[in-house]
Amino acid sequence: GQSADSSRSRAAGKPDNPAFVFEVVRHRGHWRTLRTGKRSLPFSDQTAAILAAKKLARQKKAEGHSVEVILRRTDGDSVAQSVDTDECSSST
């Protein structure tokens, strides 16, 4: 039979910290941040949305999580953003 303590022993070990992925997406004419399927309110422009995503990512990073910020461009390309600076990359 299955052992009930297998899940407990896994939880007692090193916690699994999956990466938090913060995406910057264009939705209904506005730039928004997207995390775990939830969109933010619209931002005034792409840069504002990227900076907001970076701020959220830095908070999670400070808690010990691995984080990523990714700009989903309207042409379908994805551009990874540096979480540690406020520099925004919109091109590859």
Secondary structure in CASP SS format (residue, H / E / C, confidence):
PFRMAT SS
TARGET T0000
AUTHOR 0000-0000-0000
METHOD secondary structure of the structure
MODEL  1
G C 1.00
Q C 1.00
S C 1.00
A C 1.00
D H 1.00
S H 1.00
S H 1.00
R H 1.00
S H 1.00
R H 1.00
A H 1.00
A H 1.00
G C 1.00
K C 1.00
P C 1.00
D C 1.00
N C 1.00
P C 1.00
A C 1.00
F E 1.00
V E 1.00
F E 1.00
E E 1.00
V E 1.00
V E 1.00
R E 1.00
H E 1.00
R C 1.00
G C 1.00
H E 1.00
W E 1.00
R E 1.00
T E 1.00
L E 1.00
R E 1.00
T C 1.00
G C 1.00
K E 1.00
R E 1.00
S C 1.00
L C 1.00
P C 1.00
F E 1.00
S C 1.00
D C 1.00
Q H 1.00
T H 1.00
A H 1.00
A H 1.00
I H 1.00
L H 1.00
A H 1.00
A H 1.00
K H 1.00
K H 1.00
L H 1.00
A H 1.00
R H 1.00
Q H 1.00
K H 1.00
K H 1.00
A H 1.00
E C 1.00
G C 1.00
H C 1.00
S C 1.00
V E 1.00
E E 1.00
V E 1.00
I E 1.00
L E 1.00
R E 1.00
R C 1.00
T C 1.00
D C 1.00
G C 1.00
D C 1.00
S E 1.00
V E 1.00
A E 1.00
Q E 1.00
S C 1.00
V C 1.00
D C 1.00
T C 1.00
D C 1.00
E C 1.00
C C 1.00
S C 1.00
S C 1.00
S C 1.00
T C 1.00
END
